[in-house]
Amino acid sequence: MRILNALRKDEPSLSFEFYPPKDAAAAAALRERAARLEALAPDFVSITYGAGGGAGGAGRQEASIGATAELAQATSAARLAHLTLAGHSRAELAEVVGRFLDGGVEGFMALRGDPPGGPAAPWLATDGGLTYASELVEFIRSLSAVPIGVAAFPHGHPTAESLEHDAEVLAMKQAAGADFAVSQVLFDAAAYFRLVERAARHGATLPIIPGVMPVTASSRIEKLERFSGAPLPAALLEGVASARDGEDLARFGIDWGVRFVGELLAGGAPGVHFYTLNSSNATEAIWRGLGR
Ligand SMILES: Cc1cc2nc3c(=O)[nH]c(=O)nc-3n(C[C@H](O)[C@H](O)[C@H](O)COP(=O)(O)OP(=O)(O)OC[C@H]3O[C@@H](n4cnc5c(N)ncnc54)[C@H](O)[C@@H]3O)c2cc1C
């Protein structure tokens, strides 16, 4: 129960998210970066899972399972497997859960995943499958007692009826057995605190770990805004615009990240989950910049 212990301790939890590497060279680079981040003593690390249904879905899922197993060589932190229900029957989900557990994972992120057309595309049901992440939480819980995390959306899921309904959905995930949540990437501490407050009003009192992506390249900024639905604060946009790509931007991104994560933790966030993009420098510099 290392993941739950990390969320109960006085110190903030630290976790890193990676995605499955595409080839052998990327796999070696990921092992090297994960090993480097090991020096920060993360509580857990996770690997994303390719939602099924689209072209190459099965291959991406195998890559997730393989990469999650391989991470054991690079880190002593607990490994958390992302699992999406999209494109899977219940029988397949049970098999994948079993394979992850056999490979030593200590918890799951239970997610719906997106249909091939993206998060806002109409949902495509799978014969014998599930529809909502809350059902996947219940399903995993029926198979194992390991900790289960779920997704939370500070600015609402792209198809959410309303922010209030989104908070009700989070409460349903908790009622189904979820132990904690990780937020979609965000850049605004106030939005995180509003999410926590709204969730609590609807009975979702589980710890919500804010998801933080270090700012490292200006080309990524607009993409991030579209992808996450998270409006970027003016100070961030101005700082990125005035820094040139390269060292200036790297310095700005780290300083901004240190202030942002500092604000989240000072306001009571239970920890921080870094979307590392399989890189380590910025994540490491931000955490060290906080004096951790
Ligand atoms: C931290 C994090 C990690 C992620 N990792 C991955 C990953 O590894 N792989 C991947 O493919 N995707 C990943 N995603 C993306 C995620 O799969 C998508 O955002 C997906 O569209 C929603 O997933 P969910 O688990 O929130 O689904 P759900 O909770 O099922 O919500 C999906 C939609 O249905 C609505 N809804 C939910 N329950 C009900 C209900 N009972 N009645 C009516 N409406 C309902 C919600 O409001 C929402 O609009 C991740 C997202 C986050 C935040």
py3Dmol code that shows the C-alpha trace and the ligand (Angstrom):
import py3Dmol

protein = """\
ATOM      1  CA  MET A   1       0.000   0.000   0.000  1.00  0.00           C
ATOM      2  CA  ARG A   2       2.929   2.324  -0.692  1.00  0.00           C
ATOM      3  CA  ILE A   3       0.752   4.583  -2.850  1.00  0.00           C
ATOM      4  CA  LEU A   4      -1.832   5.143  -0.106  1.00  0.00           C
ATOM      5  CA  ASN A   5       0.888   5.634   2.505  1.00  0.00           C
ATOM      6  CA  ALA A   6       2.418   8.336   0.307  1.00  0.00           C
ATOM      7  CA  LEU A   7      -0.898  10.183   0.319  1.00  0.00           C
ATOM      8  CA  ARG A   8      -1.258   9.877   4.090  1.00  0.00           C
ATOM      9  CA  LYS A   9       2.178  11.144   5.090  1.00  0.00           C
ATOM     10  CA  ASP A  10       2.803  14.760   6.144  1.00  0.00           C
ATOM     11  CA  GLU A  11       5.172  15.441   3.244  1.00  0.00           C
ATOM     12  CA  PRO A  12       3.641  15.948  -0.216  1.00  0.00           C
ATOM     13  CA  SER A  13       3.630  12.902  -2.464  1.00  0.00           C
ATOM     14  CA  LEU A  14       5.749  12.954  -5.608  1.00  0.00           C
ATOM     15  CA  SER A  15       4.896  10.980  -8.718  1.00  0.00           C
ATOM     16  CA  PHE A  16       5.937  10.894 -12.350  1.00  0.00           C
ATOM     17  CA  GLU A  17       4.002   9.949 -15.432  1.00  0.00           C
ATOM     18  CA  PHE A  18       5.636   8.542 -18.543  1.00  0.00           C
ATOM     19  CA  TYR A  19       4.284   7.277 -21.841  1.00  0.00           C
ATOM     20  CA  PRO A  20       5.304   4.004 -23.519  1.00  0.00           C
ATOM     21  CA  PRO A  21       8.457   4.477 -25.613  1.00  0.00           C
ATOM     22  CA  LYS A  22       8.078   3.897 -29.354  1.00  0.00           C
ATOM     23  CA  ASP A  23      11.271   1.962 -30.029  1.00  0.00           C
ATOM     24  CA  ALA A  24      14.353   0.472 -28.395  1.00  0.00           C
ATOM     25  CA  ALA A  25      16.275   3.769 -28.367  1.00  0.00           C
ATOM     26  CA  ALA A  26      13.366   5.589 -26.700  1.00  0.00           C
ATOM     27  CA  ALA A  27      13.048   2.734 -24.204  1.00  0.00           C
ATOM     28  CA  ALA A  28      16.719   3.071 -23.258  1.00  0.00           C
ATOM     29  CA  ALA A  29      16.300   6.854 -22.906  1.00  0.00           C
ATOM     30  CA  LEU A  30      13.254   6.364 -20.681  1.00  0.00           C
ATOM     31  CA  ARG A  31      15.115   3.922 -18.441  1.00  0.00           C
ATOM     32  CA  GLU A  32      17.944   6.435 -18.119  1.00  0.00           C
ATOM     33  CA  ARG A  33      15.562   9.311 -17.264  1.00  0.00           C
ATOM     34  CA  ALA A  34      13.501   7.277 -14.818  1.00  0.00           C
ATOM     35  CA  ALA A  35      16.722   6.165 -13.117  1.00  0.00           C
ATOM     36  CA  ARG A  36      17.844   9.796 -12.899  1.00  0.00           C
ATOM     37  CA  LEU A  37      14.531  10.858 -11.343  1.00  0.00           C
ATOM     38  CA  GLU A  38      14.966   8.053  -8.816  1.00  0.00           C
ATOM     39  CA  ALA A  39      17.301  10.413  -6.955  1.00  0.00           C
ATOM     40  CA  LEU A  40      14.202  12.502  -6.059  1.00  0.00           C
ATOM     41  CA  ALA A  41      12.698   9.466  -4.274  1.00  0.00           C
ATOM     42  CA  PRO A  42       9.313   9.435  -6.060  1.00  0.00           C
ATOM     43  CA  ASP A  43       6.459   7.669  -4.308  1.00  0.00           C
ATOM     44  CA  PHE A  44       5.072   6.223  -7.504  1.00  0.00           C
ATOM     45  CA  VAL A  45       5.519   6.292 -11.255  1.00  0.00           C
ATOM     46  CA  SER A  46       2.940   5.561 -13.933  1.00  0.00           C
ATOM     47  CA  ILE A  47       2.799   4.729 -17.629  1.00  0.00           C
ATOM     48  CA  THR A  48      -0.095   5.789 -19.835  1.00  0.00           C
ATOM     49  CA  TYR A  49      -2.241   3.187 -21.623  1.00  0.00           C
ATOM     50  CA  GLY A  50      -3.297   3.557 -25.252  1.00  0.00           C
ATOM     51  CA  ALA A  51      -7.096   3.618 -25.349  1.00  0.00           C
ATOM     52  CA  GLY A  52      -8.388   0.845 -27.644  1.00  0.00           C
ATOM     53  CA  GLY A  53     -10.438   1.148 -30.804  1.00  0.00           C
ATOM     54  CA  GLY A  54      -8.104   3.217 -32.964  1.00  0.00           C
ATOM     55  CA  ALA A  55      -5.526   1.946 -35.425  1.00  0.00           C
ATOM     56  CA  GLY A  56      -2.636   0.310 -33.572  1.00  0.00           C
ATOM     57  CA  GLY A  57      -4.558   0.304 -30.269  1.00  0.00           C
ATOM     58  CA  ALA A  58      -3.594  -3.270 -29.366  1.00  0.00           C
ATOM     59  CA  GLY A  59       0.095  -2.579 -30.076  1.00  0.00           C
ATOM     60  CA  ARG A  60       0.047   0.552 -27.909  1.00  0.00           C
ATOM     61  CA  GLN A  61      -1.573  -1.403 -25.088  1.00  0.00           C
ATOM     62  CA  GLU A  62       1.077  -4.133 -25.263  1.00  0.00           C
ATOM     63  CA  ALA A  63       3.702  -1.363 -25.230  1.00  0.00           C
ATOM     64  CA  SER A  64       2.153   0.029 -22.007  1.00  0.00           C
ATOM     65  CA  ILE A  65       2.186  -3.359 -20.325  1.00  0.00           C
ATOM     66  CA  GLY A  66       5.781  -3.985 -21.403  1.00  0.00           C
ATOM     67  CA  ALA A  67       6.998  -0.513 -20.432  1.00  0.00           C
ATOM     68  CA  THR A  68       5.304  -0.698 -17.025  1.00  0.00           C
ATOM     69  CA  ALA A  69       7.068  -4.006 -16.353  1.00  0.00           C
ATOM     70  CA  GLU A  70      10.418  -2.624 -17.578  1.00  0.00           C
ATOM     71  CA  LEU A  71      10.216   0.391 -15.290  1.00  0.00           C
ATOM     72  CA  ALA A  72      10.948  -1.962 -12.404  1.00  0.00           C
ATOM     73  CA  GLN A  73      14.565  -1.996 -13.614  1.00  0.00           C
ATOM     74  CA  ALA A  74      14.871   1.788 -13.405  1.00  0.00           C
ATOM     75  CA  THR A  75      13.010   2.682 -10.229  1.00  0.00           C
ATOM     76  CA  SER A  76      12.237   1.310  -6.811  1.00  0.00           C
ATOM     77  CA  ALA A  77       9.092   3.483  -6.613  1.00  0.00           C
ATOM     78  CA  ALA A  78       5.682   1.829  -6.681  1.00  0.00           C
ATOM     79  CA  ARG A  79       4.458   1.329 -10.235  1.00  0.00           C
ATOM     80  CA  LEU A  80       0.924   2.432 -11.095  1.00  0.00           C
ATOM     81  CA  ALA A  81      -0.648   1.094 -14.292  1.00  0.00           C
ATOM     82  CA  HIS A  82      -3.011   3.272 -16.304  1.00  0.00           C
ATOM     83  CA  LEU A  83      -5.871   1.203 -17.718  1.00  0.00           C
ATOM     84  CA  THR A  84      -8.575   2.425 -20.097  1.00  0.00           C
ATOM     85  CA  LEU A  85     -11.819   0.589 -20.634  1.00  0.00           C
ATOM     86  CA  ALA A  86     -12.305   1.860 -24.218  1.00  0.00           C
ATOM     87  CA  GLY A  87     -12.299  -0.950 -26.786  1.00  0.00           C
ATOM     88  CA  HIS A  88     -12.069  -3.750 -24.197  1.00  0.00           C
ATOM     89  CA  SER A  89     -14.622  -6.369 -23.154  1.00  0.00           C
ATOM     90  CA  ARG A  90     -14.847  -7.236 -19.461  1.00  0.00           C
ATOM     91  CA  ALA A  91     -12.986 -10.494 -20.135  1.00  0.00           C
ATOM     92  CA  GLU A  92     -10.113  -8.583 -21.764  1.00  0.00           C
ATOM     93  CA  LEU A  93     -10.020  -6.074 -18.923  1.00  0.00           C
ATOM     94  CA  ALA A  94      -9.793  -8.906 -16.384  1.00  0.00           C
ATOM     95  CA  GLU A  95      -6.905 -10.422 -18.358  1.00  0.00           C
ATOM     96  CA  VAL A  96      -5.027  -7.102 -18.564  1.00  0.00           C
ATOM     97  CA  VAL A  97      -5.552  -6.404 -14.848  1.00  0.00           C
ATOM     98  CA  GLY A  98      -4.137  -9.869 -14.101  1.00  0.00           C
ATOM     99  CA  ARG A  99      -1.096  -9.294 -16.326  1.00  0.00           C
ATOM    100  CA  PHE A 100      -0.347  -5.950 -14.676  1.00  0.00           C
ATOM    101  CA  LEU A 101      -0.673  -7.447 -11.204  1.00  0.00           C
ATOM    102  CA  ASP A 102       1.520 -10.419 -12.164  1.00  0.00           C
ATOM    103  CA  GLY A 103       4.082  -7.848 -13.339  1.00  0.00           C
ATOM    104  CA  GLY A 104       4.144  -6.291  -9.865  1.00  0.00           C
ATOM    105  CA  VAL A 105       2.115  -3.089 -10.285  1.00  0.00           C
ATOM    106  CA  GLU A 106       0.867  -1.701  -6.969  1.00  0.00           C
ATOM    107  CA  GLY A 107      -2.135   0.253  -8.193  1.00  0.00           C
ATOM    108  CA  PHE A 108      -4.210   1.386 -11.172  1.00  0.00           C
ATOM    109  CA  MET A 109      -5.409   4.605 -12.729  1.00  0.00           C
ATOM    110  CA  ALA A 110      -8.911   3.595 -13.864  1.00  0.00           C
ATOM    111  CA  LEU A 111      -9.829   5.599 -16.962  1.00  0.00           C
ATOM    112  CA  ARG A 112     -12.398   5.521 -19.689  1.00  0.00           C
ATOM    113  CA  GLY A 113     -10.053   6.466 -22.530  1.00  0.00           C
ATOM    114  CA  ASP A 114     -11.279   8.246 -25.618  1.00  0.00           C
ATOM    115  CA  PRO A 115     -13.018   6.959 -28.733  1.00  0.00           C
ATOM    116  CA  PRO A 116     -10.788   7.033 -31.857  1.00  0.00           C
ATOM    117  CA  GLY A 117     -12.174  10.488 -32.804  1.00  0.00           C
ATOM    118  CA  GLY A 118     -10.887  12.110 -29.594  1.00  0.00           C
ATOM    119  CA  PRO A 119     -12.392  13.114 -26.242  1.00  0.00           C
ATOM    120  CA  ALA A 120     -15.348  15.023 -27.707  1.00  0.00           C
ATOM    121  CA  ALA A 121     -16.274  12.376 -30.340  1.00  0.00           C
ATOM    122  CA  PRO A 122     -19.386  10.234 -29.778  1.00  0.00           C
ATOM    123  CA  TRP A 123     -18.746   7.313 -27.430  1.00  0.00           C
ATOM    124  CA  LEU A 124     -18.398   3.880 -29.101  1.00  0.00           C
ATOM    125  CA  ALA A 125     -19.512   1.040 -26.845  1.00  0.00           C
ATOM    126  CA  THR A 126     -17.672  -2.299 -26.961  1.00  0.00           C
ATOM    127  CA  ASP A 127     -19.684  -5.543 -26.797  1.00  0.00           C
ATOM    128  CA  GLY A 128     -19.396  -6.935 -23.282  1.00  0.00           C
ATOM    129  CA  GLY A 129     -17.506  -3.855 -22.141  1.00  0.00           C
ATOM    130  CA  LEU A 130     -18.014  -0.932 -19.757  1.00  0.00           C
ATOM    131  CA  THR A 131     -18.975   2.696 -20.389  1.00  0.00           C
ATOM    132  CA  TYR A 132     -17.780   4.879 -17.516  1.00  0.00           C
ATOM    133  CA  ALA A 133     -14.576   4.997 -15.509  1.00  0.00           C
ATOM    134  CA  SER A 134     -16.602   4.527 -12.301  1.00  0.00           C
ATOM    135  CA  GLU A 135     -17.591   1.072 -13.640  1.00  0.00           C
ATOM    136  CA  LEU A 136     -13.938   0.256 -14.242  1.00  0.00           C
ATOM    137  CA  VAL A 137     -13.113   1.270 -10.661  1.00  0.00           C
ATOM    138  CA  GLU A 138     -15.774  -1.153  -9.424  1.00  0.00           C
ATOM    139  CA  PHE A 139     -14.537  -3.844 -11.803  1.00  0.00           C
ATOM    140  CA  ILE A 140     -10.892  -3.584 -10.696  1.00  0.00           C
ATOM    141  CA  ARG A 141     -12.012  -3.425  -7.062  1.00  0.00           C
ATOM    142  CA  SER A 142     -13.859  -6.737  -7.561  1.00  0.00           C
ATOM    143  CA  LEU A 143     -10.551  -8.315  -8.636  1.00  0.00           C
ATOM    144  CA  SER A 144      -7.998  -6.686  -6.328  1.00  0.00           C
ATOM    145  CA  ALA A 145      -7.574  -4.534  -3.229  1.00  0.00           C
ATOM    146  CA  VAL A 146      -4.766  -2.399  -4.730  1.00  0.00           C
ATOM    147  CA  PRO A 147      -5.163   1.412  -4.634  1.00  0.00           C
ATOM    148  CA  ILE A 148      -7.126   2.911  -7.515  1.00  0.00           C
ATOM    149  CA  GLY A 149      -6.757   6.432  -8.877  1.00  0.00           C
ATOM    150  CA  VAL A 150      -9.088   8.247 -11.267  1.00  0.00           C
ATOM    151  CA  ALA A 151      -9.027  11.324 -13.487  1.00  0.00           C
ATOM    152  CA  ALA A 152     -10.307  14.728 -12.329  1.00  0.00           C
ATOM    153  CA  PHE A 153     -10.818  17.773 -14.540  1.00  0.00           C
ATOM    154  CA  PRO A 154     -10.227  21.260 -13.086  1.00  0.00           C
ATOM    155  CA  HIS A 155     -11.846  22.874 -16.137  1.00  0.00           C
ATOM    156  CA  GLY A 156     -14.353  20.084 -16.761  1.00  0.00           C
ATOM    157  CA  HIS A 157     -14.131  17.110 -19.099  1.00  0.00           C
ATOM    158  CA  PRO A 158     -14.644  18.211 -22.740  1.00  0.00           C
ATOM    159  CA  THR A 159     -18.035  16.416 -22.831  1.00  0.00           C
ATOM    160  CA  ALA A 160     -19.127  17.240 -19.279  1.00  0.00           C
ATOM    161  CA  GLU A 161     -22.674  18.575 -18.934  1.00  0.00           C
ATOM    162  CA  SER A 162     -21.387  21.073 -16.374  1.00  0.00           C
ATOM    163  CA  LEU A 163     -18.614  21.511 -13.829  1.00  0.00           C
ATOM    164  CA  GLU A 164     -21.083  20.496 -11.138  1.00  0.00           C
ATOM    165  CA  HIS A 165     -21.935  17.255 -12.955  1.00  0.00           C
ATOM    166  CA  ASP A 166     -18.232  16.573 -13.390  1.00  0.00           C
ATOM    167  CA  ALA A 167     -17.845  16.862  -9.619  1.00  0.00           C
ATOM    168  CA  GLU A 168     -20.755  14.431  -9.157  1.00  0.00           C
ATOM    169  CA  VAL A 169     -18.951  12.018 -11.499  1.00  0.00           C
ATOM    170  CA  LEU A 170     -15.855  12.259  -9.303  1.00  0.00           C
ATOM    171  CA  ALA A 171     -18.001  11.476  -6.256  1.00  0.00           C
ATOM    172  CA  MET A 172     -19.391   8.423  -8.125  1.00  0.00           C
ATOM    173  CA  LYS A 173     -15.833   7.247  -8.781  1.00  0.00           C
ATOM    174  CA  GLN A 174     -15.051   7.593  -5.080  1.00  0.00           C
ATOM    175  CA  ALA A 175     -18.239   5.715  -4.141  1.00  0.00           C
ATOM    176  CA  ALA A 176     -17.209   2.956  -6.581  1.00  0.00           C
ATOM    177  CA  GLY A 177     -13.941   2.499  -4.668  1.00  0.00           C
ATOM    178  CA  ALA A 178     -11.444   5.063  -5.968  1.00  0.00           C
ATOM    179  CA  ASP A 179      -8.825   6.071  -3.402  1.00  0.00           C
ATOM    180  CA  PHE A 180      -7.421   9.191  -5.035  1.00  0.00           C
ATOM    181  CA  ALA A 181      -7.587  11.312  -8.165  1.00  0.00           C
ATOM    182  CA  VAL A 182      -5.000  12.919 -10.418  1.00  0.00           C
ATOM    183  CA  SER A 183      -5.989  16.090 -12.215  1.00  0.00           C
ATOM    184  CA  GLN A 184      -5.726  16.819 -15.894  1.00  0.00           C
ATOM    185  CA  VAL A 185      -2.717  19.049 -16.583  1.00  0.00           C
ATOM    186  CA  LEU A 186      -3.348  22.553 -15.273  1.00  0.00           C
ATOM    187  CA  PHE A 187      -1.533  25.875 -15.079  1.00  0.00           C
ATOM    188  CA  ASP A 188      -3.673  27.800 -12.644  1.00  0.00           C
ATOM    189  CA  ALA A 189      -3.557  27.061  -8.913  1.00  0.00           C
ATOM    190  CA  ALA A 190      -6.905  28.798  -8.327  1.00  0.00           C
ATOM    191  CA  ALA A 191      -8.580  26.358 -10.745  1.00  0.00           C
ATOM    192  CA  TYR A 192      -7.156  23.464  -8.732  1.00  0.00           C
ATOM    193  CA  PHE A 193      -8.505  24.828  -5.450  1.00  0.00           C
ATOM    194  CA  ARG A 194     -11.929  25.460  -7.044  1.00  0.00           C
ATOM    195  CA  LEU A 195     -11.952  21.833  -8.228  1.00  0.00           C
ATOM    196  CA  VAL A 196     -11.169  20.542  -4.720  1.00  0.00           C
ATOM    197  CA  GLU A 197     -13.879  22.734  -3.202  1.00  0.00           C
ATOM    198  CA  ARG A 198     -16.490  21.779  -5.834  1.00  0.00           C
ATOM    199  CA  ALA A 199     -15.648  18.074  -5.538  1.00  0.00           C
ATOM    200  CA  ALA A 200     -15.982  18.181  -1.731  1.00  0.00           C
ATOM    201  CA  ARG A 201     -19.389  19.878  -2.041  1.00  0.00           C
ATOM    202  CA  HIS A 202     -20.542  16.851  -4.021  1.00  0.00           C
ATOM    203  CA  GLY A 203     -19.018  14.346  -1.579  1.00  0.00           C
ATOM    204  CA  ALA A 204     -15.751  13.657  -3.415  1.00  0.00           C
ATOM    205  CA  THR A 205     -13.342  14.028  -0.520  1.00  0.00           C
ATOM    206  CA  LEU A 206     -10.611  11.773  -1.911  1.00  0.00           C
ATOM    207  CA  PRO A 207      -7.136  13.328  -2.265  1.00  0.00           C
ATOM    208  CA  ILE A 208      -6.803  15.059  -5.643  1.00  0.00           C
ATOM    209  CA  ILE A 209      -3.186  15.307  -6.816  1.00  0.00           C
ATOM    210  CA  PRO A 210      -2.637  18.214  -9.223  1.00  0.00           C
ATOM    211  CA  GLY A 211      -1.100  17.224 -12.575  1.00  0.00           C
ATOM    212  CA  VAL A 212       1.770  19.514 -13.561  1.00  0.00           C
ATOM    213  CA  MET A 213       3.542  19.634 -16.909  1.00  0.00           C
ATOM    214  CA  PRO A 214       6.832  21.543 -16.972  1.00  0.00           C
ATOM    215  CA  VAL A 215       6.869  24.330 -19.575  1.00  0.00           C
ATOM    216  CA  THR A 216       9.834  23.609 -21.846  1.00  0.00           C
ATOM    217  CA  ALA A 217       8.958  24.605 -25.444  1.00  0.00           C
ATOM    218  CA  SER A 218       6.835  27.466 -26.771  1.00  0.00           C
ATOM    219  CA  SER A 219       5.431  25.270 -29.578  1.00  0.00           C
ATOM    220  CA  ARG A 220       3.876  23.051 -26.947  1.00  0.00           C
ATOM    221  CA  ILE A 221       2.039  25.820 -25.142  1.00  0.00           C
ATOM    222  CA  GLU A 222      -0.883  26.326 -27.550  1.00  0.00           C
ATOM    223  CA  LYS A 223      -1.233  22.599 -28.040  1.00  0.00           C
ATOM    224  CA  LEU A 224      -1.476  22.191 -24.282  1.00  0.00           C
ATOM    225  CA  GLU A 225      -4.246  24.748 -24.034  1.00  0.00           C
ATOM    226  CA  ARG A 226      -6.300  22.937 -26.692  1.00  0.00           C
ATOM    227  CA  PHE A 227      -5.569  19.480 -25.291  1.00  0.00           C
ATOM    228  CA  SER A 228      -6.240  20.179 -21.635  1.00  0.00           C
ATOM    229  CA  GLY A 229      -9.007  22.762 -21.948  1.00  0.00           C
ATOM    230  CA  ALA A 230      -6.940  24.680 -19.380  1.00  0.00           C
ATOM    231  CA  PRO A 231      -6.797  28.402 -20.162  1.00  0.00           C
ATOM    232  CA  LEU A 232      -3.211  29.568 -19.777  1.00  0.00           C
ATOM    233  CA  PRO A 233      -2.623  32.420 -17.301  1.00  0.00           C
ATOM    234  CA  ALA A 234      -1.512  35.710 -18.882  1.00  0.00           C
ATOM    235  CA  ALA A 235       1.739  35.729 -16.874  1.00  0.00           C
ATOM    236  CA  LEU A 236       2.658  32.355 -18.323  1.00  0.00           C
ATOM    237  CA  LEU A 237       1.880  33.399 -21.891  1.00  0.00           C
ATOM    238  CA  GLU A 238       3.806  36.673 -21.507  1.00  0.00           C
ATOM    239  CA  GLY A 239       6.805  34.920 -19.975  1.00  0.00           C
ATOM    240  CA  VAL A 240       6.902  32.333 -22.744  1.00  0.00           C
ATOM    241  CA  ALA A 241       6.564  35.036 -25.430  1.00  0.00           C
ATOM    242  CA  SER A 242       9.412  37.141 -24.045  1.00  0.00           C
ATOM    243  CA  ALA A 243      11.773  34.215 -23.492  1.00  0.00           C
ATOM    244  CA  ARG A 244      13.409  32.860 -26.609  1.00  0.00           C
ATOM    245  CA  ASP A 245      13.285  29.091 -27.071  1.00  0.00           C
ATOM    246  CA  GLY A 246      16.343  27.516 -25.572  1.00  0.00           C
ATOM    247  CA  GLU A 247      18.017  28.487 -22.330  1.00  0.00           C
ATOM    248  CA  ASP A 248      15.846  31.522 -21.559  1.00  0.00           C
ATOM    249  CA  LEU A 249      12.660  29.540 -21.907  1.00  0.00           C
ATOM    250  CA  ALA A 250      14.078  26.629 -19.938  1.00  0.00           C
ATOM    251  CA  ARG A 251      14.989  29.039 -17.106  1.00  0.00           C
ATOM    252  CA  PHE A 252      11.592  30.763 -17.245  1.00  0.00           C
ATOM    253  CA  GLY A 253       9.751  27.394 -17.286  1.00  0.00           C
ATOM    254  CA  ILE A 254      11.612  26.192 -14.218  1.00  0.00           C
ATOM    255  CA  ASP A 255      11.092  29.437 -12.258  1.00  0.00           C
ATOM    256  CA  TRP A 256       7.421  29.455 -13.219  1.00  0.00           C
ATOM    257  CA  GLY A 257       7.083  25.759 -12.270  1.00  0.00           C
ATOM    258  CA  VAL A 258       8.716  26.331  -8.880  1.00  0.00           C
ATOM    259  CA  ARG A 259       6.285  29.178  -8.097  1.00  0.00           C
ATOM    260  CA  PHE A 260       3.261  27.248  -9.390  1.00  0.00           C
ATOM    261  CA  VAL A 261       3.972  23.995  -7.553  1.00  0.00           C
ATOM    262  CA  GLY A 262       4.925  26.001  -4.450  1.00  0.00           C
ATOM    263  CA  GLU A 263       1.520  27.700  -4.553  1.00  0.00           C
ATOM    264  CA  LEU A 264      -0.290  24.369  -4.968  1.00  0.00           C
ATOM    265  CA  LEU A 265       1.527  22.756  -2.051  1.00  0.00           C
ATOM    266  CA  ALA A 266       1.245  25.818   0.189  1.00  0.00           C
ATOM    267  CA  GLY A 267      -2.514  25.784  -0.441  1.00  0.00           C
ATOM    268  CA  GLY A 268      -2.812  22.175   0.725  1.00  0.00           C
ATOM    269  CA  ALA A 269      -2.396  20.015  -2.392  1.00  0.00           C
ATOM    270  CA  PRO A 270      -1.508  16.502  -1.179  1.00  0.00           C
ATOM    271  CA  GLY A 271       1.356  16.163  -3.637  1.00  0.00           C
ATOM    272  CA  VAL A 272       2.309  16.728  -7.225  1.00  0.00           C
ATOM    273  CA  HIS A 273       2.087  14.453 -10.250  1.00  0.00           C
ATOM    274  CA  PHE A 274       4.500  15.488 -12.987  1.00  0.00           C
ATOM    275  CA  TYR A 275       3.609  14.804 -16.610  1.00  0.00           C
ATOM    276  CA  THR A 276       7.267  14.332 -17.511  1.00  0.00           C
ATOM    277  CA  LEU A 277       6.908  13.804 -21.289  1.00  0.00           C
ATOM    278  CA  ASN A 278       9.612  11.169 -20.737  1.00  0.00           C
ATOM    279  CA  SER A 279      12.101  13.875 -19.943  1.00  0.00           C
ATOM    280  CA  SER A 280      13.745  14.543 -16.590  1.00  0.00           C
ATOM    281  CA  ASN A 281      15.650  17.852 -16.540  1.00  0.00           C
ATOM    282  CA  ALA A 282      12.796  20.317 -15.995  1.00  0.00           C
ATOM    283  CA  THR A 283      10.933  18.061 -13.569  1.00  0.00           C
ATOM    284  CA  GLU A 284      14.088  17.552 -11.534  1.00  0.00           C
ATOM    285  CA  ALA A 285      14.957  21.261 -11.544  1.00  0.00           C
ATOM    286  CA  ILE A 286      11.447  22.263 -10.396  1.00  0.00           C
ATOM    287  CA  TRP A 287      11.390  19.774  -7.522  1.00  0.00           C
ATOM    288  CA  ARG A 288      14.892  20.728  -6.430  1.00  0.00           C
ATOM    289  CA  GLY A 289      13.984  24.426  -6.818  1.00  0.00           C
ATOM    290  CA  LEU A 290      11.325  23.873  -4.174  1.00  0.00           C
ATOM    291  CA  GLY A 291      14.078  22.826  -1.789  1.00  0.00           C
ATOM    292  CA  ARG A 292      12.888  19.225  -1.757  1.00  0.00           C
TER     293      ARG A 292
END
"""
ligand_1 = """\
53
LIG
C -4.570 11.886 -14.885
C -5.081 11.406 -16.214
C -4.501 10.293 -16.816
C -4.964 9.841 -18.056
N -4.352 8.754 -18.624
C -4.814 8.273 -19.815
C -4.221 7.114 -20.413
O -3.291 6.526 -19.869
N -4.731 6.684 -21.594
C -5.767 7.318 -22.230
O -6.180 6.869 -23.296
N -6.356 8.407 -21.672
C -5.909 8.892 -20.494
N -6.495 10.004 -19.933
C -7.588 10.686 -20.655
C -8.982 10.103 -20.320
O -9.072 8.749 -20.699
C -10.011 10.944 -21.088
O -10.018 12.260 -20.597
C -11.427 10.391 -21.154
O -12.169 11.159 -22.109
C -12.201 10.489 -19.853
O -11.763 9.591 -18.968
P -12.428 9.453 -17.498
O -11.709 8.355 -16.871
O -12.512 10.760 -16.822
O -13.938 8.978 -17.912
P -15.332 9.079 -17.176
O -15.204 9.342 -15.734
O -16.091 7.855 -17.582
O -15.992 10.380 -17.854
C -16.178 10.455 -19.276
C -17.371 11.375 -19.564
O -18.587 10.731 -19.141
C -19.251 11.515 -18.139
N -19.738 10.552 -17.128
C -18.987 9.769 -16.332
N -19.790 8.975 -15.568
C -21.066 9.287 -15.914
C -22.338 8.818 -15.486
N -22.457 7.853 -14.551
N -23.442 9.361 -16.054
C -23.342 10.320 -17.000
N -22.160 10.789 -17.454
C -21.039 10.293 -16.918
C -18.180 12.454 -17.588
O -18.756 13.660 -17.097
C -17.324 12.709 -18.822
O -17.948 13.683 -19.632
C -6.047 10.507 -18.709
C -6.610 11.644 -18.106
C -6.143 12.091 -16.873
C -6.750 13.321 -16.264
"""
view = py3Dmol.view(width=600, height=400)
view.addModel(protein, "pdb")
view.setStyle({"model": 0}, {"cartoon": {"style": "trace"}})
view.addModel(ligand_1, "xyz")
view.setStyle({"model": 1}, {"stick": {}})
view.zoomTo()
view.show()
